[in-house]
Amino acid sequence: MNEIAELLKKQTCELETYDEQLVRRMIEKITVHPEKLEIEFKSEMIVEINI
């Protein structure tokens, strides 16, 4: 989580649009299940989103 916070602090502008490079530096993988998405960050934090 600290890595993500540090990465965002280094951004020189506000994030108003999708940034492919930033996403690729933060996210390790996204797993799609029938009922949810699992987003695994490089910091090893996993976020589940019900769909």
PyMOL Python script that loads the backbone (N, CA, C, O; Angstrom):
from pymol import cmd

cmd.read_pdbstr("""\
ATOM      1  N   MET A   1       0.821  -1.193   0.000  1.00  0.00           N
ATOM      2  CA  MET A   1       0.000   0.000   0.000  1.00  0.00           C
ATOM      3  C   MET A   1       0.866   1.258   0.000  1.00  0.00           C
ATOM      4  O   MET A   1       0.529   2.253  -0.643  1.00  0.00           O
ATOM      5  N   ASN A   2       1.974   1.207   0.720  1.00  0.00           N
ATOM      6  CA  ASN A   2       2.873   2.361   0.750  1.00  0.00           C
ATOM      7  C   ASN A   2       3.432   2.660  -0.631  1.00  0.00           C
ATOM      8  O   ASN A   2       3.615   3.821  -0.995  1.00  0.00           O
ATOM      9  N   GLU A   3       3.706   1.597  -1.409  1.00  0.00           N
ATOM     10  CA  GLU A   3       4.222   1.797  -2.762  1.00  0.00           C
ATOM     11  C   GLU A   3       3.218   2.560  -3.619  1.00  0.00           C
ATOM     12  O   GLU A   3       3.591   3.454  -4.378  1.00  0.00           O
ATOM     13  N   ILE A   4       1.957   2.203  -3.493  1.00  0.00           N
ATOM     14  CA  ILE A   4       0.912   2.877  -4.268  1.00  0.00           C
ATOM     15  C   ILE A   4       0.820   4.336  -3.848  1.00  0.00           C
ATOM     16  O   ILE A   4       0.731   5.224  -4.696  1.00  0.00           O
ATOM     17  N   ALA A   5       0.840   4.588  -2.541  1.00  0.00           N
ATOM     18  CA  ALA A   5       0.763   5.959  -2.042  1.00  0.00           C
ATOM     19  C   ALA A   5       1.943   6.784  -2.544  1.00  0.00           C
ATOM     20  O   ALA A   5       1.762   7.926  -2.966  1.00  0.00           O
ATOM     21  N   GLU A   6       3.143   6.222  -2.505  1.00  0.00           N
ATOM     22  CA  GLU A   6       4.325   6.936  -2.983  1.00  0.00           C
ATOM     23  C   GLU A   6       4.233   7.213  -4.484  1.00  0.00           C
ATOM     24  O   GLU A   6       4.598   8.296  -4.942  1.00  0.00           O
ATOM     25  N   LEU A   7       3.752   6.244  -5.235  1.00  0.00           N
ATOM     26  CA  LEU A   7       3.609   6.419  -6.677  1.00  0.00           C
ATOM     27  C   LEU A   7       2.640   7.556  -6.988  1.00  0.00           C
ATOM     28  O   LEU A   7       2.904   8.372  -7.870  1.00  0.00           O
ATOM     29  N   LEU A   8       1.523   7.612  -6.267  1.00  0.00           N
ATOM     30  CA  LEU A   8       0.542   8.669  -6.497  1.00  0.00           C
ATOM     31  C   LEU A   8       1.075  10.033  -6.068  1.00  0.00           C
ATOM     32  O   LEU A   8       0.762  11.044  -6.695  1.00  0.00           O
ATOM     33  N   LYS A   9       1.874  10.068  -5.011  1.00  0.00           N
ATOM     34  CA  LYS A   9       2.457  11.336  -4.563  1.00  0.00           C
ATOM     35  C   LYS A   9       3.395  11.915  -5.611  1.00  0.00           C
ATOM     36  O   LYS A   9       3.538  13.134  -5.707  1.00  0.00           O
ATOM     37  N   LYS A  10       4.037  11.055  -6.398  1.00  0.00           N
ATOM     38  CA  LYS A  10       4.997  11.501  -7.406  1.00  0.00           C
ATOM     39  C   LYS A  10       4.323  12.053  -8.660  1.00  0.00           C
ATOM     40  O   LYS A  10       4.987  12.661  -9.500  1.00  0.00           O
ATOM     41  N   GLN A  11       3.020  11.849  -8.796  1.00  0.00           N
ATOM     42  CA  GLN A  11       2.313  12.349  -9.968  1.00  0.00           C
ATOM     43  C   GLN A  11       2.328  13.870  -9.949  1.00  0.00           C
ATOM     44  O   GLN A  11       2.056  14.487  -8.919  1.00  0.00           O
ATOM     45  N   THR A  12       2.642  14.465 -11.076  1.00  0.00           N
ATOM     46  CA  THR A  12       2.783  15.916 -11.144  1.00  0.00           C
ATOM     47  C   THR A  12       1.481  16.635 -11.483  1.00  0.00           C
ATOM     48  O   THR A  12       1.422  17.863 -11.422  1.00  0.00           O
ATOM     49  N   CYS A  13       0.453  15.898 -11.833  1.00  0.00           N
ATOM     50  CA  CYS A  13      -0.817  16.536 -12.161  1.00  0.00           C
ATOM     51  C   CYS A  13      -1.961  15.698 -11.604  1.00  0.00           C
ATOM     52  O   CYS A  13      -1.774  14.549 -11.205  1.00  0.00           O
ATOM     53  N   GLU A  14      -3.139  16.294 -11.583  1.00  0.00           N
ATOM     54  CA  GLU A  14      -4.311  15.559 -11.133  1.00  0.00           C
ATOM     55  C   GLU A  14      -4.683  14.507 -12.169  1.00  0.00           C
ATOM     56  O   GLU A  14      -4.517  14.707 -13.373  1.00  0.00           O
ATOM     57  N   LEU A  15      -5.187  13.389 -11.677  1.00  0.00           N
ATOM     58  CA  LEU A  15      -5.608  12.325 -12.586  1.00  0.00           C
ATOM     59  C   LEU A  15      -7.037  12.597 -13.033  1.00  0.00           C
ATOM     60  O   LEU A  15      -7.984  12.411 -12.269  1.00  0.00           O
ATOM     61  N   GLU A  16      -7.183  13.036 -14.265  1.00  0.00           N
ATOM     62  CA  GLU A  16      -8.497  13.332 -14.813  1.00  0.00           C
ATOM     63  C   GLU A  16      -8.886  12.360 -15.911  1.00  0.00           C
ATOM     64  O   GLU A  16     -10.060  12.242 -16.262  1.00  0.00           O
ATOM     65  N   THR A  17      -7.889  11.662 -16.453  1.00  0.00           N
ATOM     66  CA  THR A  17      -8.152  10.708 -17.518  1.00  0.00           C
ATOM     67  C   THR A  17      -7.443   9.398 -17.209  1.00  0.00           C
ATOM     68  O   THR A  17      -6.553   9.348 -16.359  1.00  0.00           O
ATOM     69  N   TYR A  18      -7.834   8.360 -17.891  1.00  0.00           N
ATOM     70  CA  TYR A  18      -7.223   7.041 -17.731  1.00  0.00           C
ATOM     71  C   TYR A  18      -5.751   7.103 -18.114  1.00  0.00           C
ATOM     72  O   TYR A  18      -5.402   7.655 -19.157  1.00  0.00           O
ATOM     73  N   ASP A  19      -4.890   6.539 -17.277  1.00  0.00           N
ATOM     74  CA  ASP A  19      -3.445   6.548 -17.520  1.00  0.00           C
ATOM     75  C   ASP A  19      -2.951   5.101 -17.566  1.00  0.00           C
ATOM     76  O   ASP A  19      -2.752   4.474 -16.526  1.00  0.00           O
ATOM     77  N   GLU A  20      -2.757   4.582 -18.763  1.00  0.00           N
ATOM     78  CA  GLU A  20      -2.355   3.183 -18.968  1.00  0.00           C
ATOM     79  C   GLU A  20      -1.058   2.849 -18.240  1.00  0.00           C
ATOM     80  O   GLU A  20      -0.957   1.792 -17.617  1.00  0.00           O
ATOM     81  N   GLN A  21      -0.076   3.723 -18.309  1.00  0.00           N
ATOM     82  CA  GLN A  21       1.210   3.459 -17.652  1.00  0.00           C
ATOM     83  C   GLN A  21       1.054   3.372 -16.142  1.00  0.00           C
ATOM     84  O   GLN A  21       1.654   2.504 -15.507  1.00  0.00           O
ATOM     85  N   LEU A  22       0.265   4.250 -15.566  1.00  0.00           N
ATOM     86  CA  LEU A  22       0.039   4.231 -14.120  1.00  0.00           C
ATOM     87  C   LEU A  22      -0.666   2.946 -13.705  1.00  0.00           C
ATOM     88  O   LEU A  22      -0.292   2.325 -12.709  1.00  0.00           O
ATOM     89  N   VAL A  23      -1.676   2.549 -14.457  1.00  0.00           N
ATOM     90  CA  VAL A  23      -2.410   1.319 -14.157  1.00  0.00           C
ATOM     91  C   VAL A  23      -1.477   0.116 -14.222  1.00  0.00           C
ATOM     92  O   VAL A  23      -1.524  -0.748 -13.346  1.00  0.00           O
ATOM     93  N   ARG A  24      -0.644   0.049 -15.230  1.00  0.00           N
ATOM     94  CA  ARG A  24       0.280  -1.088 -15.373  1.00  0.00           C
ATOM     95  C   ARG A  24       1.330  -1.122 -14.267  1.00  0.00           C
ATOM     96  O   ARG A  24       1.818  -2.195 -13.912  1.00  0.00           O
ATOM     97  N   ARG A  25       1.678   0.029 -13.725  1.00  0.00           N
ATOM     98  CA  ARG A  25       2.642   0.053 -12.619  1.00  0.00           C
ATOM     99  C   ARG A  25       1.997  -0.323 -11.298  1.00  0.00           C
ATOM    100  O   ARG A  25       2.689  -0.779 -10.388  1.00  0.00           O
ATOM    101  N   MET A  26       0.684  -0.144 -11.170  1.00  0.00           N
ATOM    102  CA  MET A  26       0.008  -0.400  -9.897  1.00  0.00           C
ATOM    103  C   MET A  26      -0.635  -1.779  -9.804  1.00  0.00           C
ATOM    104  O   MET A  26      -0.656  -2.374  -8.727  1.00  0.00           O
ATOM    105  N   ILE A  27      -1.159  -2.298 -10.916  1.00  0.00           N
ATOM    106  CA  ILE A  27      -1.956  -3.526 -10.884  1.00  0.00           C
ATOM    107  C   ILE A  27      -1.146  -4.710 -11.386  1.00  0.00           C
ATOM    108  O   ILE A  27      -0.546  -4.663 -12.460  1.00  0.00           O
ATOM    109  N   GLU A  28      -1.141  -5.771 -10.591  1.00  0.00           N
ATOM    110  CA  GLU A  28      -0.462  -7.014 -10.970  1.00  0.00           C
ATOM    111  C   GLU A  28      -1.342  -7.824 -11.913  1.00  0.00           C
ATOM    112  O   GLU A  28      -0.896  -8.257 -12.975  1.00  0.00           O
ATOM    113  N   LYS A  29      -2.616  -8.028 -11.507  1.00  0.00           N
ATOM    114  CA  LYS A  29      -3.529  -8.787 -12.368  1.00  0.00           C
ATOM    115  C   LYS A  29      -4.971  -8.526 -11.966  1.00  0.00           C
ATOM    116  O   LYS A  29      -5.263  -8.080 -10.857  1.00  0.00           O
ATOM    117  N   ILE A  30      -5.861  -8.818 -12.904  1.00  0.00           N
ATOM    118  CA  ILE A  30      -7.300  -8.753 -12.667  1.00  0.00           C
ATOM    119  C   ILE A  30      -7.865 -10.114 -13.028  1.00  0.00           C
ATOM    120  O   ILE A  30      -7.649 -10.615 -14.131  1.00  0.00           O
ATOM    121  N   THR A  31      -8.592 -10.709 -12.087  1.00  0.00           N
ATOM    122  CA  THR A  31      -9.208 -12.015 -12.306  1.00  0.00           C
ATOM    123  C   THR A  31     -10.715 -11.822 -12.380  1.00  0.00           C
ATOM    124  O   THR A  31     -11.313 -11.205 -11.498  1.00  0.00           O
ATOM    125  N   VAL A  32     -11.325 -12.349 -13.430  1.00  0.00           N
ATOM    126  CA  VAL A  32     -12.764 -12.209 -13.638  1.00  0.00           C
ATOM    127  C   VAL A  32     -13.447 -13.518 -13.273  1.00  0.00           C
ATOM    128  O   VAL A  32     -13.145 -14.569 -13.838  1.00  0.00           O
ATOM    129  N   HIS A  33     -14.368 -13.441 -12.323  1.00  0.00           N
ATOM    130  CA  HIS A  33     -15.210 -14.564 -11.922  1.00  0.00           C
ATOM    131  C   HIS A  33     -16.637 -14.234 -12.353  1.00  0.00           C
ATOM    132  O   HIS A  33     -16.936 -13.072 -12.628  1.00  0.00           O
ATOM    133  N   PRO A  34     -17.525 -15.228 -12.419  1.00  0.00           N
ATOM    134  CA  PRO A  34     -18.904 -14.938 -12.840  1.00  0.00           C
ATOM    135  C   PRO A  34     -19.602 -13.890 -11.968  1.00  0.00           C
ATOM    136  O   PRO A  34     -20.438 -13.133 -12.461  1.00  0.00           O
ATOM    137  N   GLU A  35     -19.265 -13.844 -10.681  1.00  0.00           N
ATOM    138  CA  GLU A  35     -19.971 -12.957  -9.762  1.00  0.00           C
ATOM    139  C   GLU A  35     -19.136 -11.779  -9.260  1.00  0.00           C
ATOM    140  O   GLU A  35     -19.665 -10.895  -8.586  1.00  0.00           O
ATOM    141  N   LYS A  36     -17.835 -11.753  -9.581  1.00  0.00           N
ATOM    142  CA  LYS A  36     -16.985 -10.681  -9.052  1.00  0.00           C
ATOM    143  C   LYS A  36     -15.701 -10.515  -9.864  1.00  0.00           C
ATOM    144  O   LYS A  36     -15.318 -11.383 -10.648  1.00  0.00           O
ATOM    145  N   LEU A  37     -15.056  -9.378  -9.649  1.00  0.00           N
ATOM    146  CA  LEU A  37     -13.717  -9.106 -10.174  1.00  0.00           C
ATOM    147  C   LEU A  37     -12.764  -9.072  -8.991  1.00  0.00           C
ATOM    148  O   LEU A  37     -13.111  -8.546  -7.934  1.00  0.00           O
ATOM    149  N   GLU A  38     -11.582  -9.617  -9.153  1.00  0.00           N
ATOM    150  CA  GLU A  38     -10.534  -9.514  -8.143  1.00  0.00           C
ATOM    151  C   GLU A  38      -9.390  -8.721  -8.760  1.00  0.00           C
ATOM    152  O   GLU A  38      -8.811  -9.130  -9.766  1.00  0.00           O
ATOM    153  N   ILE A  39      -9.074  -7.599  -8.157  1.00  0.00           N
ATOM    154  CA  ILE A  39      -7.978  -6.762  -8.629  1.00  0.00           C
ATOM    155  C   ILE A  39      -6.839  -6.901  -7.639  1.00  0.00           C
ATOM    156  O   ILE A  39      -6.968  -6.532  -6.471  1.00  0.00           O
ATOM    157  N   GLU A  40      -5.712  -7.440  -8.116  1.00  0.00           N
ATOM    158  CA  GLU A  40      -4.542  -7.613  -7.260  1.00  0.00           C
ATOM    159  C   GLU A  40      -3.507  -6.551  -7.623  1.00  0.00           C
ATOM    160  O   GLU A  40      -3.022  -6.484  -8.752  1.00  0.00           O
ATOM    161  N   PHE A  41      -3.186  -5.729  -6.634  1.00  0.00           N
ATOM    162  CA  PHE A  41      -2.197  -4.679  -6.826  1.00  0.00           C
ATOM    163  C   PHE A  41      -0.805  -5.241  -6.608  1.00  0.00           C
ATOM    164  O   PHE A  41      -0.645  -6.285  -5.975  1.00  0.00           O
ATOM    165  N   LYS A  42       0.190  -4.565  -7.123  1.00  0.00           N
ATOM    166  CA  LYS A  42       1.571  -5.022  -6.958  1.00  0.00           C
ATOM    167  C   LYS A  42       1.990  -5.012  -5.500  1.00  0.00           C
ATOM    168  O   LYS A  42       2.959  -5.677  -5.132  1.00  0.00           O
ATOM    169  N   SER A  43       1.285  -4.277  -4.675  1.00  0.00           N
ATOM    170  CA  SER A  43       1.561  -4.253  -3.239  1.00  0.00           C
ATOM    171  C   SER A  43       0.963  -5.481  -2.542  1.00  0.00           C
ATOM    172  O   SER A  43       1.055  -5.613  -1.321  1.00  0.00           O
ATOM    173  N   GLU A  44       0.352  -6.374  -3.322  1.00  0.00           N
ATOM    174  CA  GLU A  44      -0.276  -7.616  -2.870  1.00  0.00           C
ATOM    175  C   GLU A  44      -1.641  -7.407  -2.215  1.00  0.00           C
ATOM    176  O   GLU A  44      -2.219  -8.355  -1.684  1.00  0.00           O
ATOM    177  N   MET A  45      -2.158  -6.192  -2.246  1.00  0.00           N
ATOM    178  CA  MET A  45      -3.504  -5.936  -1.763  1.00  0.00           C
ATOM    179  C   MET A  45      -4.483  -6.416  -2.834  1.00  0.00           C
ATOM    180  O   MET A  45      -4.252  -6.211  -4.026  1.00  0.00           O
ATOM    181  N   ILE A  46      -5.574  -7.054  -2.410  1.00  0.00           N
ATOM    182  CA  ILE A  46      -6.590  -7.547  -3.342  1.00  0.00           C
ATOM    183  C   ILE A  46      -7.911  -6.856  -3.035  1.00  0.00           C
ATOM    184  O   ILE A  46      -8.344  -6.800  -1.884  1.00  0.00           O
ATOM    185  N   VAL A  47      -8.543  -6.333  -4.076  1.00  0.00           N
ATOM    186  CA  VAL A  47      -9.842  -5.689  -3.954  1.00  0.00           C
ATOM    187  C   VAL A  47     -10.836  -6.523  -4.742  1.00  0.00           C
ATOM    188  O   VAL A  47     -10.595  -6.855  -5.903  1.00  0.00           O
ATOM    189  N   GLU A  48     -11.958  -6.864  -4.109  1.00  0.00           N
ATOM    190  CA  GLU A  48     -13.016  -7.621  -4.783  1.00  0.00           C
ATOM    191  C   GLU A  48     -14.183  -6.690  -5.077  1.00  0.00           C
ATOM    192  O   GLU A  48     -14.606  -5.908  -4.226  1.00  0.00           O
ATOM    193  N   ILE A  49     -14.694  -6.791  -6.297  1.00  0.00           N
ATOM    194  CA  ILE A  49     -15.830  -5.975  -6.714  1.00  0.00           C
ATOM    195  C   ILE A  49     -16.915  -6.912  -7.220  1.00  0.00           C
ATOM    196  O   ILE A  49     -16.707  -7.655  -8.180  1.00  0.00           O
ATOM    197  N   ASN A  50     -18.072  -6.873  -6.572  1.00  0.00           N
ATOM    198  CA  ASN A  50     -19.204  -7.685  -7.019  1.00  0.00           C
ATOM    199  C   ASN A  50     -19.771  -7.097  -8.303  1.00  0.00           C
ATOM    200  O   ASN A  50     -19.922  -5.883  -8.436  1.00  0.00           O
ATOM    201  N   ILE A  51     -20.088  -7.997  -9.259  1.00  0.00           N
ATOM    202  CA  ILE A  51     -20.637  -7.525 -10.534  1.00  0.00           C
ATOM    203  C   ILE A  51     -21.985  -8.159 -10.784  1.00  0.00           C
ATOM    204  O   ILE A  51     -22.614  -7.889 -11.807  1.00  0.00           O
TER     205      ILE A  51
END
""", "prot")
cmd.dss("prot")
cmd.show_as("cartoon", "prot")
cmd.util.cbc("prot")
cmd.orient("prot")
